[in-house]
């Protein structure tokens, strides 16, 4: 039973609850696990800056629900320019609905009203809602008071950006998932010589992964220097 994702795409295989490196966000991870398995809060709202792990947790929760044989829907509201509020119709029949980047539709009356009605239908049907934004509902720019209040009914967790030790563990986990080995020395080299925000760091790791596979080389500091030198 596939996870529903707009635009006909599939969720990335890298997003799993088991490979989320929590760092300072262990409590939020535990809450998402409980939301998936129950009993627990039927509505969770995650806040935090880009790179704090919101999207990973939402997508991983959908995968976990799928493993249980139930239906889950992941909706990336940051892509609202190519989406329609109509895609939310019928999602109350799903065990879990994950709304990412709720603040991306702030100020859009059609989207806000549709989200409000989805919340009510999902609650009546006994489904679970997992939502995320950079700020809590009251500060996310939402103009519909009823939507702000509904989203505030749930339990809120503010995710923290990973520190260097956690970023190193994330890099190590990501390369391990791909069957590669990242030594601590190479990991620390990346942390000190490359962009420090996690999305940019993971994008760089993707490029290094492809380059290593093409060249049949391991991820050593000389190889990383070589790849970075070609990109400058």
C-alpha positions in Angstrom: 0.0 0.0 0.0 2.0 3.0 -1.2 2.5 6.2 0.6 0.5 8.9 -1.3 2.7 11.8 -2.5 1.5 14.5 -4.9 3.1 14.8 -8.4 3.4 11.1 -8.7 6.7 10.9 -6.8 7.8 8.4 -4.2 9.2 9.3 -0.8 13.0 8.9 -0.5 14.2 5.6 0.9 16.6 7.4 3.1 13.8 8.8 5.4 13.3 6.2 8.2 12.6 6.6 11.9 15.4 4.1 12.6 18.1 6.2 10.7 17.1 9.6 12.1 20.0 10.8 14.3 18.1 12.7 17.0 20.9 14.6 18.8 19.0 17.2 20.9 15.7 16.0 19.3 15.2 12.7 21.0 12.0 13.7 22.7 10.5 14.7 19.3 11.5 11.5 17.7 9.9 9.5 20.5 6.7 11.5 20.1 6.6 10.8 16.4 7.1 7.1 17.0 4.2 7.1 19.5 2.1 9.1 17.0 2.7 6.4 14.5 2.1 3.4 16.7 -0.3 4.9 19.3 -1.5 5.5 21.8 -0.3 9.1 21.7 -1.2 12.5 20.5 -3.4 12.6 17.5 -1.9 15.9 16.4 1.8 16.8 16.5 3.3 20.0 15.3 7.0 20.3 14.6 8.8 23.6 14.3 12.4 24.4 13.6 14.7 26.0 11.0 15.7 24.3 7.7 18.0 21.4 8.4 16.6 20.5 11.8 15.0 17.3 10.6 11.3 18.2 10.2 10.9 16.8 6.7 12.8 13.6 7.6 10.5 12.9 10.5 7.4 13.5 8.5 8.4 11.3 5.6 9.7 8.6 8.0 6.4 8.6 9.8 4.6 8.0 6.6 6.9 5.1 5.8 6.3 3.6 9.3 2.6 3.8 8.8 2.9 2.1 5.5 4.9 -0.8 7.0 1.9 -1.3 9.3 -0.3 -1.8 6.3 -2.1 1.5 6.6 -2.3 4.5 4.3 -0.4 7.7 4.8 -0.2 10.9 2.8 2.8 13.3 2.7 1.9 16.7 1.4 4.8 19.2 0.6 3.1 22.5 0.9 6.2 24.4 -0.2 5.3 23.1 -3.7 1.8 24.7 -3.6 2.5 26.5 -6.8 2.1 23.2 -8.7 -0.5 21.7 -6.3 -4.2 22.3 -5.7 -6.1 22.4 -2.4 -8.3 19.7 -4.0 -5.6 17.1 -3.4 -6.6 17.2 0.3 -10.1 15.9 -0.4 -10.5 12.4 1.0 -7.4 12.3 3.1 -9.4 11.9 6.2 -9.7 8.2 5.3 -5.9 7.9 5.8 -4.3 6.8 9.0 -1.8 9.6 8.9 -1.6 12.9 7.0 1.8 14.7 7.1 1.7 18.4 6.1 5.2 19.8 5.5 5.9 23.5 5.4 2.5 24.7 6.6 3.8 28.3 6.7 4.3 28.1 2.9 0.5 28.5 2.4 0.1 31.2 5.1 -2.1 34.0 3.7 -3.6 31.9 1.0 -7.3 31.8 1.9 -8.2 28.8 -0.2 -5.4 26.7 1.2 -6.0 27.8 4.8 -9.7 27.0 4.6 -9.0 23.6 3.0 -6.5 22.8 5.8 -9.0 23.8 8.4 -11.7 21.5 7.0 -9.2 18.6 6.6 -8.2 19.0 10.2 -11.9 18.7 11.3 -12.6 15.7 9.0 -9.4 13.9 10.0 -10.2 14.4 13.7 -13.8 13.1 13.3 -12.5 10.1 11.4 -9.9 9.3 14.1 -6.9 9.9 11.9 -3.6 11.4 12.9 -2.1 14.7 11.8 1.7 15.4 11.7 2.4 19.0 10.6 5.6 21.1 10.4 6.6 24.7 9.9 9.5 27.0 10.7 7.4 28.6 13.5 4.6 27.6 15.8 1.0 28.1 14.5 0.5 31.4 16.2 3.7 32.8 14.6 3.5 31.1 11.2 1.6 33.9 9.4 -1.7 32.0 9.2 -4.6 34.4 8.9 -7.5 32.0 9.6 -7.9 32.1 13.4 -9.7 28.8 13.5 -6.9 27.1 11.6 -4.3 28.5 14.0 -6.3 27.4 17.0 -6.8 23.9 15.6 -3.2 23.3 14.9 -2.3 24.6 18.4 -4.5 21.9 19.9 -1.7 19.4 19.3 1.5 18.7 21.0 4.3 21.0 19.8 8.0 20.2 19.6 10.7 22.7 18.6 13.5 20.9 16.8 17.1 22.0 17.3 19.8 22.2 14.7 22.3 19.4 15.0 25.7 20.2 16.6 29.0 19.1 15.0 28.9 15.7 16.7 25.4 15.0 15.5 26.2 16.3 12.0 29.1 13.9 11.9 26.9 11.0 12.9 24.3 12.0 10.3 27.0 12.0 7.6 28.3 8.6 8.7 24.7 7.2 8.8 23.9 8.5 5.3 27.1 7.0 3.8 26.5 3.7 5.6 23.0 3.5 4.2 24.6 3.7 0.8 27.1 1.0 1.4 30.0 3.4 1.7 32.4 4.1 4.6 33.1 7.6 5.9 35.9 7.8 8.3 35.8 10.3 11.2 38.8 12.1 9.7 37.0 12.7 6.4 33.8 13.6 8.2 35.5 16.2 10.3 37.3 17.5 7.1 33.8 18.1 5.5 32.5 19.8 8.6 35.3 22.2 8.8 35.9 22.9 5.1 32.4 22.9 3.6 29.0 24.6 4.2 27.8 24.0 7.7 24.1 23.9 7.1 22.9 20.3 6.9 21.0 20.4 3.6 24.0 21.8 1.8 26.3 19.3 3.5 24.1 16.4 2.5 23.9 17.7 -1.1 27.7 17.8 -1.2 27.7 14.2 0.2 25.4 13.2 -2.7 27.9 14.6 -5.2 30.8 12.9 -3.5 28.9 9.6 -3.5 28.3 9.9 -7.3 31.9 10.9 -7.9 33.3 8.0 -5.8 31.1 5.5 -7.6 32.2 6.8 -11.0 35.9 6.9 -10.2 35.7 3.7 -8.1 37.5 5.5 -5.3 36.9 5.5 -1.6 36.0 8.7 0.3 39.4 9.8 1.4 40.6 13.3 2.2 42.7 13.5 -1.0 39.7 12.4 -3.1 37.4 14.9 -1.5 40.0 17.6 -2.1 40.1 16.6 -5.7 36.4 16.7 -6.2 36.1 20.1 -4.4 38.9 21.5 -6.5 37.0 20.6 -9.7 33.9 22.4 -8.4 35.7 25.6 -7.6 
